[in-house]
Amino acid sequence: MCNRLSATFVLLLLISWPAAAERLPTIVSPEHYDLTFTVDLRRARFDGAETIRVQIAQTTPRIVMHAVDIAFHEVTIGSGSSTQTATVSLNAADQTATLTVPAPLPKGAADVHIRYSGVLGDNLRGFYLSQT
């Protein structure tokens, strides 16, 4: 095939670029990402699972992250010996997702586990298709 389809991924969740950091609260900082993707090039879709290790600077019931064109299926946040299921609120205008848990997360390390899916677009944003 002359034009090979390839998937290129640019994760915009919890990125700490200076311009992006101005829009996100600074009380949660990412430390490490573990990412897994299942890509269906024929249908231009993908499923993903990730664990993000974060540091929480002060007690909070929510984590705000960058998210564009993502369907969240399951989100849990583990801190210490406790794991809570988070609800997800999307803000299309700000391109963010707010993960809210029933009990506030304490200061310190936490693991955010997310299962999601999305569409492989051609708009050079997020996880997208390109032709080479």
Kinemage of the C-alpha trace (Angstrom):
@kinemage 1
@onewidth
@group {chain A} dominant
@subgroup {mainchain}
@vectorlist {calphas} color= white
{ca met a 1} P 0.000 0.000 0.000
{ca cys a 2} L 1.527 3.310 -1.127
{ca asn a 3} L 0.016 5.423 1.594
{ca arg a 4} L 0.478 3.674 4.916
{ca leu a 5} L -1.835 4.703 7.687
{ca ser a 6} L -0.047 5.271 10.927
{ca ala a 7} L -1.350 6.331 14.292
{ca thr a 8} L 0.451 9.115 16.092
{ca phe a 9} L -0.268 9.825 19.712
{ca val a 10} L 0.092 13.061 21.558
{ca leu a 11} L -1.320 12.767 25.065
{ca leu a 12} L -2.745 16.023 26.325
{ca leu a 13} L -3.915 14.731 29.691
{ca leu a 14} L -2.227 16.438 32.600
{ca ile a 15} L 0.457 18.019 30.444
{ca ser a 16} L 2.442 20.640 32.260
{ca trp a 17} L 3.159 23.024 29.392
{ca pro a 18} L 3.289 26.623 30.672
{ca ala a 19} L 0.178 27.737 28.744
{ca ala a 20} L -1.776 24.649 29.801
{ca ala a 21} L -0.668 24.950 33.423
{ca glu a 22} L -2.374 28.349 33.610
{ca arg a 23} L -5.729 26.706 32.913
{ca leu a 24} L -5.374 23.772 35.305
{ca pro a 25} L -5.371 23.927 39.085
{ca thr a 26} L -1.835 23.466 40.410
{ca ile a 27} L -2.673 21.294 43.409
{ca val a 28} L -2.274 18.038 41.423
{ca ser a 29} L 0.951 17.266 39.520
{ca pro a 30} L 1.582 14.201 37.341
{ca glu a 31} L 4.698 12.131 38.059
{ca his a 32} L 4.396 9.040 35.845
{ca tyr a 33} L 2.129 7.641 33.113
{ca asp a 34} L 1.464 3.987 32.211
{ca leu a 35} L -0.487 3.839 28.931
{ca thr a 36} L -2.025 0.962 26.953
{ca phe a 37} L -3.870 1.300 23.641
{ca thr a 38} L -5.852 -1.014 21.397
{ca val a 39} L -6.111 0.602 17.975
{ca asp a 40} L -8.614 -0.296 15.240
{ca leu a 41} L -7.298 1.483 12.129
{ca arg a 42} L -10.092 0.177 9.868
{ca arg a 43} L -12.757 1.782 12.058
{ca ala a 44} L -10.504 4.719 13.074
{ca arg a 45} L -11.128 4.108 16.789
{ca phe a 46} L -9.102 3.248 19.868
{ca asp a 47} L -9.552 2.047 23.420
{ca gly a 48} L -7.138 3.077 26.126
{ca ala a 49} L -6.264 2.372 29.715
{ca glu a 50} L -3.869 4.384 31.795
{ca thr a 51} L -2.610 4.876 35.273
{ca ile a 52} L -1.292 8.292 36.180
{ca arg a 53} L 0.759 8.634 39.377
{ca val a 54} L 0.083 12.107 40.772
{ca gln a 55} L 1.155 14.164 43.777
{ca ile a 56} L -1.618 16.041 45.543
{ca ala a 57} L -0.433 19.233 47.273
{ca gln a 58} L -3.570 19.773 49.386
{ca thr a 59} L -6.710 17.818 50.223
{ca thr a 60} L -9.182 17.918 47.318
{ca pro a 61} L -12.272 16.056 46.106
{ca arg a 62} L -11.403 16.610 42.428
{ca ile a 63} L -8.710 16.387 39.795
{ca val a 64} L -8.926 18.477 36.624
{ca met a 65} L -7.095 17.330 33.487
{ca his a 66} L -6.974 18.100 29.795
{ca ala a 67} L -9.263 15.882 27.728
{ca val a 68} L -10.524 16.307 24.173
{ca asp a 69} L -12.829 13.932 22.295
{ca ile a 70} L -12.502 11.158 24.889
{ca ala a 71} L -15.322 8.944 26.195
{ca phe a 72} L -14.554 7.953 29.781
{ca his a 73} L -15.787 4.475 30.767
{ca glu a 74} L -14.312 3.923 34.213
{ca val a 75} L -12.265 6.158 36.499
{ca thr a 76} L -10.952 5.241 39.930
{ca ile a 77} L -8.520 7.096 42.152
{ca gly a 78} L -6.457 5.234 44.716
{ca ser a 79} L -4.793 6.963 47.628
{ca gly a 80} L -3.224 5.005 50.479
{ca ser a 81} L -5.380 1.925 51.105
{ca ser a 82} L -8.532 3.573 49.719
{ca thr a 83} L -9.843 3.462 46.136
{ca gln a 84} L -12.794 5.582 45.042
{ca thr a 85} L -14.844 5.631 41.863
{ca ala a 86} L -14.833 9.086 40.310
{ca thr a 87} L -17.578 10.795 38.364
{ca val a 88} L -16.451 12.637 35.239
{ca ser a 89} L -17.682 16.075 34.164
{ca leu a 90} L -16.527 17.307 30.767
{ca asn a 91} L -16.052 20.968 29.858
{ca ala a 92} L -15.827 21.190 26.063
{ca ala a 93} L -15.024 24.921 26.069
{ca asp a 94} L -11.983 24.464 28.331
{ca gln a 95} L -11.163 21.007 26.901
{ca thr a 96} L -11.005 19.560 30.404
{ca ala a 97} L -12.427 16.696 32.419
{ca thr a 98} L -13.048 17.006 36.147
{ca leu a 99} L -12.773 13.763 38.117
{ca thr a 100} L -14.709 14.027 41.388
{ca val a 101} L -14.647 11.483 44.229
{ca pro a 102} L -17.082 11.178 47.163
{ca ala a 103} L -14.441 11.678 49.893
{ca pro a 104} L -11.626 14.235 49.554
{ca leu a 105} L -8.244 12.885 48.456
{ca pro a 106} L -5.524 13.489 51.042
{ca lys a 107} L -2.244 15.267 50.394
{ca gly a 108} L 0.379 12.917 48.940
{ca ala a 109} L 0.640 10.318 46.198
{ca ala a 110} L -2.386 8.926 44.356
{ca asp a 111} L -2.984 6.724 41.314
{ca val a 112} L -5.610 7.723 38.758
{ca his a 113} L -6.862 4.724 36.733
{ca ile a 114} L -8.816 5.528 33.561
{ca arg a 115} L -10.452 3.379 30.860
{ca tyr a 116} L -11.616 5.350 27.827
{ca ser a 117} L -12.184 5.291 24.079
{ca gly a 118} L -11.961 7.740 21.242
{ca val a 119} L -11.978 8.320 17.521
{ca leu a 120} L -8.802 8.560 15.463
{ca gly a 121} L -9.338 11.857 13.689
{ca asp a 122} L -7.278 13.682 11.106
{ca asn a 123} L -7.153 17.053 12.876
{ca leu a 124} L -3.641 16.603 14.365
{ca arg a 125} L -5.055 16.685 17.895
{ca gly a 126} L -4.822 13.897 20.470
{ca phe a 127} L -4.428 10.410 19.028
{ca tyr a 128} L -4.800 10.864 15.262
{ca leu a 129} L -4.333 9.245 11.866
{ca ser a 130} L -1.741 10.425 9.395
{ca gln a 131} L -0.693 9.239 5.983
{ca thr a 132} L 2.917 8.731 4.970
